[in-house]
Amino acid sequence: MTEDTKRAIGIIMPIAEELRIQISADDYFLYCNDQAIGISCNSTYATVKEFIGYVFATVYKHDVFDSHGEKIPPKVLQRVKNYWISDARLQQIKEAMAHERA
């Protein structure tokens, strides 16, 4: 885990605990309740933003409104989820990484 990721986890952990979100990380991904989010080139700031995006898209997914009382457009939520990795893709990545190490 990079130093930036360690700092981000230190910032995120108290919030995650309060919101009952399980988090962990490695060199490549931030895991929020088992949802892998790509962070391999992220700064502390960017990793914290990815966590905030996860909270925005999951905890508040049914009651997120803009300043006019309108639901946030799906395009915005898609942008928040831009670096989210599906379970199938995560498995492919891990298999490829294991193959490279062998």
N, C-alpha and C positions, 0 to 999 in steps of 0.2 A: 504494500500500500504506500502511495506517495505521501510526502509530508503535507501537500495541499489537501489530499483526501483525509488524512488524519485530523487536520485542523477543521475541515468541514464536518466530519463525524462528531467532533467535540462540540461544535455549534449546534448541529442538528439533533443530537441525542436527547437533550432535555425536552425539546418540542415533540419529538417522536414518541417519547415515553408518555407524555401527557395526552397525546392523541391516540395512544395505543397502536402505534405503527412500529413494526419490527424492522430495524435497519441493520445493514452490514455493508461492507464494501471490500473490494480487492483492487488490483491495479487497473481493472478494466470497467467494472460495473459498481453502481450503487444499487443495493437491493432494498426495496421498500415493500414489506409484506410479500416477498418473493418476486416482485416485479423488478426485472433487471433493467437498469437505465444506464446507457453508455456514458462513461466519464473518463475514458482513457487519456484524453488530452486536456482535461479540465483544471482550472484553477480552483482554489477554495470557493471563491465567489460563484463560479459557474456550477459547482457541485451543490452548493446551498440553493441556488436558483432551481436546479433540477428537483431537489426535494420539495421546495415550495410549489413547483408545478405539479408534483405528484399529489400533494395535499389539495391543491386547487381542483385537480381533475378527479379525485376520488372522494375525499371527505365532503367536499361541497358540490359534487357533481349534479345534484338535484336542485340546488338553490343558489346557483351562481348567477348573479344578474349584473348588468352594467348600470351606469348612473341614471339611466332612463327607465329602469325596471324591466329591461328586456333580457332574455336569456343570452348568455355568451354564445356567439356563433360557433358551429361545429369546426370551422376553419381554425379558430383560436385554440380549441381543445386539441385539434390535430397538431398544431404547432407545439403545444406543450408536450405532446407525446412523441415528438419527432425522434428522440433517441431511446424510446422504450423498445426493448427487445422481446420478441415473442419467445415462449418456452421452446418451441421447435428450433428457432434460429439460435437461441442460446445454446442448445445442445449441439448444433452443428459447429458453432464457434469453439466450444470446449473440446469437441472431438478433433477439430483441426489443430488447435493449440497443443493437445496431447500428442498428436501425430508429429508435429514439428519438434517437440521436445525429445521424441524417441529416436 
